[in-house]
């Protein structure tokens, strides 16, 4: 029977990163995922410029750069028609690990990262579904019930890490999962070929009925991710593909660009978003990636936060596993919770401000008017979304006042 020190649930970027970093910290790690890789995943498939630092640390960057599209910045189209154009290389003085972001299919990204975890000594078990958690006599998590094609078994571990996404089984079994009432959005994601006018900038098109992101990804394809209020899900009764096609056809600025395009993958749905665990730990367990928090896909934060969260948790996981007492174990877990606030707190505030603007068209139209005139401010904001400009650079009062000039 496998009895690792750390059991990671979920084999996406968050899980692979957590497993790799824990293994590099000297821990015995097993990772389980219900899927068989490679597998598709509805996602914007965007890795920010600073995300490349984490890919490099894991020994995956060179392989992925050869199979990815390279993105130089972002352009946001407001409902009014104004544009916010920002690039990663700018005059603000901040530079990312790379000057470009990556657009890479999840089938490729996740498979490469999982291979790196294996190479670090992680035991990887695919097609293994976690059905429940197990607990010791004082209520701390001490393993999971895992079902595979060979049957169901109890896997004991000193620490269980939930990296199993928005609908995290680990978070729900711990009673930590929490869904915010606002903004409640869902996404439809597919890949197209021959979309006209796609360049090296990622695009966001915001309308009064939702927003859509377009970006080049691996193999010359375009990732198309439509995000709409959950209240509109009822209008998808004819199917997600029909809804996505109709929505694009109704946009005067987009319909001509898709006239000769071909959808080459199924339309996959995900959401609702705006989920955050009440805390990212419980005795014997940690949460990371989307299982810990995911606000909204507009800023493309998911892959970077998953990779960074895995890097962040390793030292606390090591301390929790090797703790000589329950009190020391809990101190390590509380330290992890505080570290997440310190590292991600500023970005959470920026995401909330952007989410508010996207939800209130007059606010976004005003911001677009300001940023279309103030290119330096636009570059600064895009740098924050690229994870290499500190959020404090935008959140300081004198910078915020520029939005009202």
N, C-alpha and C positions, 0 to 999 in steps of 0.2 A: 504493500500500500504506500502511495506517495504521501509523505508528510513534510511539506516544505516549511520553512520559517515564514515565508510570505506567499499568500495565494492572491494573485491578481485576477480579477474578473473583468474581462473585456480586452479584446486584441486590437483596438483602434490605436490612433496616435497616443492617446492618454495612457492606455494600458501598456503598450509597448515601451513608451518612455519610462513609466513607473517601474516596469519590470527590469529594463536595461539598467537604469540608474541604481535600483536596489541591488541588482547582481554585481554591479561595479563597486558597490559599497561593501561587498563581501557576504551578502545574504543569499541563502538558498531560496530560489524563487520558482514558483509554478504559475503559469498563465493559462487560463481556460477561456474559451469563447464558443458561443453556440453555433457560429458559422464555420464554413470551410473556406479557406482563403485560396485564391483571391475572390473577393466578393464586392459587389457594388454597394454604395452607401449614398443616400441623398445628402448632398453637402455642396457648399459653394466651391470646395476644392482649391482654396486659396491659402498659401503659406506666406506669411508676411516676411519682409526683409530680415527682421530679427529672428524669425523662426529658423532661418538658415543656420544660425549659430548652433541651435540645438540639433539640427540634422547633421551638422559637421561633427559635433561632439560624439554623436552616435555612429559616426562612420558611414552615414547614408547620403550625404549631400552630393558627392560627385555622381553617384549612380542616378539620383533623382533629377539633378540638373540636366542630365543628358536626355531625360524623358519628359521634361516639363516645358510649358510655355513660360516666357519671362515677361513679367509685368512691371512697367516703369512708374506707375502711379494710378490714380483713380479720377474719374470724372462723374459727377453727380448731376443729373438733370432734374431740376425742381419742377413742380406742377406748372409754374408760370412760364417755363421755357428757359429760365436763367440756368447757367451752368456753373458748377464748382469744379475747378480743374486744379488738381494738386499732384505734384510729382515727388518721388522719393529722394531724388538728388536735388537739393535746393540750397538757398542762401542762409538758412537758419543755423547752420553750423553743426547739426546733428547728422550722424551717418550710421546706417545700419550695418550689420555684419556683411550683408550684400546690398548693392544699390538697387536690386530688383526683387520683387516678389515672385513666387512660383505658382503656376496653375498646373496642378498635377492630379490625375485621376486617382480616386481612392483605391481602386483595384491595384494600382501600382504602389502608391504611397504606403498603404497598410501592409502589403506583402513584403516590401523592402524593410520596413521597420520591424516587423515580426521576425524576419530573418536575422536582423541585427540582435534582437533579444535572444534568439536561439544561440547565435554565435557567442553571446556573453555568458552562456551557460544556463539560460532559463529553460525549464521544461515547458513546452507548449503543447496543449491538448486542444485540438479543434473539435467541433461538433460536440461540445460538452456544455450542457445547460445547467446553470445553477438554479435550483428550485427553492432552496431555503438556506438559512444560516443556522449554525449550531452555537450553543452557548455553554459556558462552564457554570459552576455552582453559584457564582456571584453575578451572573448575567452578562459577562464579557463574551464577545464573539470568539470562538476558538475553531472555526472551520465552516464548511458549507456542504450541503447535500448536492451532489453533482450527478446528472444523468447523462450517460453516453450510450452508444449503440450496444455496448457490452453490459449495460445495466446501471443501477443506481448505487453510488457509494458515498460514504462520508469522508471528506478530505479535511484532515485537521491541519491547522496552521496557527502560528503565534500571532499573525496579523493578516486580515483580509482587506484588500484594497479594491473598492468598487470603482471601476473605470468603464462602466457598462452603459454610459450614455444617458439621454434624456429620460428614458423610461427605466432607469436603473432599478434592477431587482434588489441590489444591495441596499440602496437608499430607502426603498419602500419597505423592505423587511426590517430595517432599523427604525422605521417611523420618522425618518428625517426628511422625506420628500415633501416639497412645498411648491405649489403652483400659484403664481401671482395672478390677480384678476386682470392686470393690465401690464403691457399690451398682450393680448391673446391672439397670436398669429400662427398660421400654418404655412408650409412651403411645398411647392411642387417643383421638382428638379428633373431635368433631362439634358441630353447632349444633342447638339445639332451640327450639321456640316453645311458649309457654304452660306453662312450668315454674312451679309454684305457689311462692309465698313468696319470690321473688327480690327483694331490695331493693338498696340502694346499697353493701352490703358484698360483697366477694368472699368466697367460702366455700371452705374446705378440709375434707373429711371423710376422716379417717384410720381405716382398719380394719386388721385383721390380714392381710388379703389384698391391700392396696394402698390408694391414696388417690385421691380424685376432687376436682377443682376446678370450681366453678361461678361464673360471673360474667357479668353483662350485657355485651353488646357492641353493635356497630352494628346499627341496624334493629330494635331490640327483641328480638333473639335472645339466647340464653344459650349461652355457650361451655361445653362439658362435656369435661373432659380427665381421663381415667382413667389412672393410672400404676400399673403392677403389676410385680413381679419378672419378669425375662426368662425365668426358669424356668417361668413360667406360659404362655409363648407357645404351647406345645404344646396347651393347652386351647382355642386359638382355631381349631382345625381346621375348625369349622363356619362360620368367618368372623368378622371383627372386629366387625361390627354385631351378630351374634347374641351374641357374648361380652359386649359392652358392655350390651346390653339385659338379659341374664341377670344380670350383676353388679349393675346398678342395682336390678333387681327383687328381689334377695336382701337388700337393705339396708332394714330396717324404717323407718328415718328418712327414706329417700329415695323409696322406691317410691310412696307416696301422692302425692308432689309431682310425679311423672312420669306419673301415671295418665292425665291428659288432655293430656299433652304430645305434640308431633309432632316427629320428627327431620326436619330440612329440608335437611341436607347429608350426603354420604357420610361414613362413619367412616374416618378416615385414621390410619395408624400412623406413629410415628417412634421413634427410639432404636436401639440402647441408648445411654444417656447415660454420664456419668462418663468423658468423654473430655477429654484435655488434651494439647496438643503438648508434646514434650519441651523445646522453646523456641519462642517466637513469631517466629522469624526464621531466615533462612539468607542467605548472600551473594546479594544481588540480589532478596530476597523478604522479605515480612512476612506474618504471619497476624493476623486480627482476628475478633471475634465468636465464634460457635460453633466456627469452624475453629481458633481458638486454645485455647479451653477452654469446656466446659459441664459443670457438675457434676450438677445435678438440677433439674427444673422446679418444685420445690415453692415456691421463693421468687419465681418469675416474673422471674428476672434477665435472661433472654435478650435482650429488645429493648433494655433500657437499656444493657447491657454492649456490645451491638453499636453503638449510637449513640455511647456514650462512648468506645469504642475507636477509632472513626473520627476523633473529635475529637482524641484523644490522639496518634494516630500521625502526624498531618499534619506537624508540625514535624520529626519524625525522618525522614519520607519525603522532605521537601524537602532536608534535610541529606544524606541518602544519595544522592539523585539528583544533587545539585550538588557532591558531594564531589570534591576535586581529586586524591585518591589512594585506593587500595584500603583503606589503613589508616583514612582518614577515613570512608570508606563503612561499614566494619565498626564503627567507634566509634559512628556514628549508629544502627546496628541494635542494638548492645548497649545503647545508651541507651534505646531503645524497650523492650527486654526488661525493663530495670530499672524503667522508668516504669510498665509494666503491674503489676509486683509492688507498687510503691509505692501505686498507685491502687486496685488490686483485691484486694491481699493480705488486708486485714482482712475484707472481705466473703467471700472464699473460706473463711476460718476460721469465720465465722458460719454459712455454708452447710453446712460439714462437721458442725458441732455440731447443726444442725437436722436434717441427713440422718441422723445417728446416732440422734437422738430418734425420728424417724419410723420408723426401722427396728427400734427396740426398744420395743414398746408400753408396758412399764412405765415407761420413761424419759419418754415423751411424756405418759402419764397423770399422772406426778408433776409435770412441767412445767406441765401444764394446771391442776392443783390450785393450784400456786403462783400462776400468772398470772391465774387466775380471782379470786383474792383481792387481787392486787397489780396493779390496773389501770394504774398509772403505768409499771410495768415492762413490761406487755403493750404499751402505747402506744410505749414506747421501742424494743422489739423490732420492732414493725410499722414504725416509722420507719426502722429500719435496712434492712428489706426494701423500703422505699419510696425508698431511696438518698439521703435527705436527713439522716438521723441518722448520724454517723460510727460505724463498727463499734466503735471504741475505747470508745464510751459503754457498750456491752454487754460488751465483753471485759475491761474493767478488773476486777481481783479483787473489789473490794467489791460490784460489780454482780453478778458471777457467784455470789457467796456468797448473794445473795438467792434464787437458785433452790434452795438447800438449807435455807432458813429454815423 
